[in-house]
Amino acid sequence: MSHDDFSDGWLISRYVAPDGHLFMTVLFLLAFLGGRAVYGQFRRRVRKLDVVVIGAGPVGLTATFIAMRSPRVGQITVYEESPREYVINSPYQITFDSTSFSFLETIGVDFNNMEGCHDLGLFYTKVGVYLQYILDQIQCTGHRCKVLFGAKFDKELRKNLERGNGRTLVIVCDGKKGQSASLLGLDEFTDQVSCHTFGAMAGIERPHLREVPTQEIRAHNLNFDLSAYGPYSQDQNGTSGFSLKIFGNSKYRYMCLAIRRCDSPTLKALRTILDRSMMRNIFLKCFNTYKLKTEPCLSESFVLNHMKYSPRLFEVRYTQRCETVAYFDDCDMFVVVEGEAALSCNFHTGMDINQGIRGLHSLDQFITRVTWAESEKSISSALAYKMQHSTKLFTSLSRDGMQEFMFS
Ligand SMILES: Cc1cc2nc3c(=O)[nH]c(=O)nc-3n(C[C@H](O)[C@H](O)[C@H](O)COP(=O)(O)OP(=O)(O)OC[C@H]3O[C@@H](n4cnc5c(N)ncnc54)[C@H](O)[C@@H]3O)c2cc1C
């Protein structure tokens, strides 16, 4: 048989010839298409997704824990720029609200086996206790997960990622000041959302005490008499006053005061007049009135030396990244931004709450969609799914402001 016999023309004339072989042709085509679909299904089923997590804070390690449980995920690598001891010994306390608490329980976090304290549906623990627990779980499962401490994600690592084979999902959880999302090519633009609230924060360090997890204290409708500081008119009866939250562990105690935007003369005075002694006295009085019974009172001389505080009320604003998810076709890489790297509050107002954990509710579904996505349409639909979830979180914050976190 000559070479020409095998040309396309020969094949077509052999199989599509009008001599009764049409049936065979159709059968052949159907078998070919069926085989291709089955192969595609099989490839998708066995395909594993490599996951890279940047940042081993509460959000980064929770994201790792979620990814680790997914049968779709192969190798996981976590990069954390600080040394392990520094991360595990962070002095602050972390609070899980009831939504985050239930979500974490459903994914297998056993709060009964964690040092901490439950109160009114909230759970408080040292951030290091939570991180150590998750690290232990990661180690127990023997999953192919490497947590690299003292390893900063930088340009060099980004280049390595781009050279990799197969699909990668990068979960950026490098906190408020993180630069990794921009380094990976996501837009740097952020939006500021007003929470229609003004707030101030104070922090006290009591060096002689141990860091014992301690429940939060809330008080509402507080009014302050500022007549001793000048001719400030008093709030009328019935004006909704300030809300106070005392939080943190027994050694590092924090307070935040918040009030909804309104015409209160006290709000106006504390917004505009910079009198440090006025704010200091308000925080001192608040602490001594509402502290736990077991805590000692603070003296004026102690707060002078050991309390840091905002000198006036600031507008509470959330900063949100405009672009929190992207796909890079040339290196088959998805990037998603989570936690405080995506959404954070202005520091002076002390409204740090672990909102970021809520973004992770959609992570498991997103991982599945990312692994299965083949066509342009399914890739866009995976991105749209994650974007819709982020938008929902941002919208509820801008609509309800601090209602859930401060005023209820
Ligand atoms: C003083 C203080 C007190 C707080 N008190 C409370 C409280 O009482 N209750 C509460 O609920 N919340 C509290 N918070 C807030 C809480 O800590 C945050 O909401 C939470 O830590 C956010 O988690 P995250 O994982 O998004 O970011 P982070 O905890 O900031 O973690 C980001 C991690 O990424 C790492 N990183 C950054 N860049 C890179 C890079 N290029 N490569 C590798 N790693 C990188 C950082 O080292 C860091 O470990 C407090 C925060 C502070 C600062």
PDBQT file of the ligand as one rigid body, heavy atoms in Angstrom, charges set to zero:
ROOT
HETATM    1  C1  LIG A 501      -2.593  42.958  69.154  1.00  0.00    +0.000 C 
HETATM    2  C2  LIG A 501      -3.725  42.204  68.534  1.00  0.00    +0.000 A 
HETATM    3  C3  LIG A 501      -4.762  41.748  69.321  1.00  0.00    +0.000 A 
HETATM    4  C4  LIG A 501      -5.803  41.041  68.764  1.00  0.00    +0.000 A 
HETATM    5  N1  LIG A 501      -6.793  40.598  69.572  1.00  0.00    +0.000 NA
HETATM    6  C5  LIG A 501      -7.782  39.881  69.053  1.00  0.00    +0.000 A 
HETATM    7  C6  LIG A 501      -8.804  39.327  69.892  1.00  0.00    +0.000 A 
HETATM    8  O1  LIG A 501      -8.798  39.480  71.093  1.00  0.00    +0.000 OA
HETATM    9  N2  LIG A 501      -9.790  38.629  69.309  1.00  0.00    +0.000 N 
HETATM   10  C7  LIG A 501      -9.799  38.413  67.959  1.00  0.00    +0.000 A 
HETATM   11  O2  LIG A 501     -10.704  37.741  67.470  1.00  0.00    +0.000 OA
HETATM   12  N3  LIG A 501      -8.861  38.896  67.156  1.00  0.00    +0.000 NA
HETATM   13  C8  LIG A 501      -7.851  39.620  67.662  1.00  0.00    +0.000 A 
HETATM   14  N4  LIG A 501      -6.894  40.110  66.832  1.00  0.00    +0.000 N 
HETATM   15  C9  LIG A 501      -7.059  39.970  65.392  1.00  0.00    +0.000 C 
HETATM   16  C10 LIG A 501      -6.647  38.647  64.874  1.00  0.00    +0.000 C 
HETATM   17  O3  LIG A 501      -5.350  38.419  65.272  1.00  0.00    +0.000 OA
HETATM   18  C11 LIG A 501      -6.709  38.684  63.353  1.00  0.00    +0.000 C 
HETATM   19  O4  LIG A 501      -8.052  38.815  62.978  1.00  0.00    +0.000 OA
HETATM   20  C12 LIG A 501      -6.139  37.405  62.747  1.00  0.00    +0.000 C 
HETATM   21  O5  LIG A 501      -4.819  37.230  63.177  1.00  0.00    +0.000 OA
HETATM   22  C13 LIG A 501      -6.123  37.494  61.233  1.00  0.00    +0.000 C 
HETATM   23  O6  LIG A 501      -5.604  36.295  60.739  1.00  0.00    +0.000 OA
HETATM   24  P1  LIG A 501      -4.859  36.185  59.339  1.00  0.00    +0.000 P 
HETATM   25  O7  LIG A 501      -4.414  34.775  59.279  1.00  0.00    +0.000 OA
HETATM   26  O8  LIG A 501      -5.700  36.731  58.257  1.00  0.00    +0.000 OA
HETATM   27  O9  LIG A 501      -3.593  37.169  59.417  1.00  0.00    +0.000 OA
HETATM   28  P2  LIG A 501      -2.331  37.155  60.376  1.00  0.00    +0.000 P 
HETATM   29  O10 LIG A 501      -2.665  36.588  61.686  1.00  0.00    +0.000 OA
HETATM   30  O11 LIG A 501      -1.790  38.545  60.307  1.00  0.00    +0.000 OA
HETATM   31  O12 LIG A 501      -1.311  36.141  59.652  1.00  0.00    +0.000 OA
HETATM   32  C14 LIG A 501      -0.580  36.478  58.487  1.00  0.00    +0.000 C 
HETATM   33  C15 LIG A 501       0.708  35.652  58.478  1.00  0.00    +0.000 C 
HETATM   34  O13 LIG A 501       1.331  35.779  57.206  1.00  0.00    +0.000 OA
HETATM   35  C16 LIG A 501       2.735  35.899  57.386  1.00  0.00    +0.000 C 
HETATM   36  N5  LIG A 501       3.297  36.555  56.196  1.00  0.00    +0.000 N 
HETATM   37  C17 LIG A 501       3.161  37.835  55.804  1.00  0.00    +0.000 A 
HETATM   38  N6  LIG A 501       3.811  38.040  54.632  1.00  0.00    +0.000 NA
HETATM   39  C18 LIG A 501       4.363  36.859  54.275  1.00  0.00    +0.000 A 
HETATM   40  C19 LIG A 501       5.144  36.416  53.163  1.00  0.00    +0.000 A 
HETATM   41  N7  LIG A 501       5.495  37.230  52.177  1.00  0.00    +0.000 N 
HETATM   42  N8  LIG A 501       5.544  35.132  53.137  1.00  0.00    +0.000 NA
HETATM   43  C20 LIG A 501       5.213  34.242  54.129  1.00  0.00    +0.000 A 
HETATM   44  N9  LIG A 501       4.468  34.616  55.206  1.00  0.00    +0.000 NA
HETATM   45  C21 LIG A 501       4.037  35.899  55.270  1.00  0.00    +0.000 A 
HETATM   46  C22 LIG A 501       2.868  36.714  58.663  1.00  0.00    +0.000 C 
HETATM   47  O14 LIG A 501       4.135  36.496  59.273  1.00  0.00    +0.000 OA
HETATM   48  C23 LIG A 501       1.725  36.151  59.499  1.00  0.00    +0.000 C 
HETATM   49  O15 LIG A 501       2.117  35.082  60.323  1.00  0.00    +0.000 OA
HETATM   50  C24 LIG A 501      -5.824  40.805  67.367  1.00  0.00    +0.000 A 
HETATM   51  C25 LIG A 501      -4.771  41.258  66.569  1.00  0.00    +0.000 A 
HETATM   52  C26 LIG A 501      -3.734  41.966  67.145  1.00  0.00    +0.000 A 
HETATM   53  C27 LIG A 501      -2.609  42.445  66.252  1.00  0.00    +0.000 C 
ENDROOT
TORSDOF 0
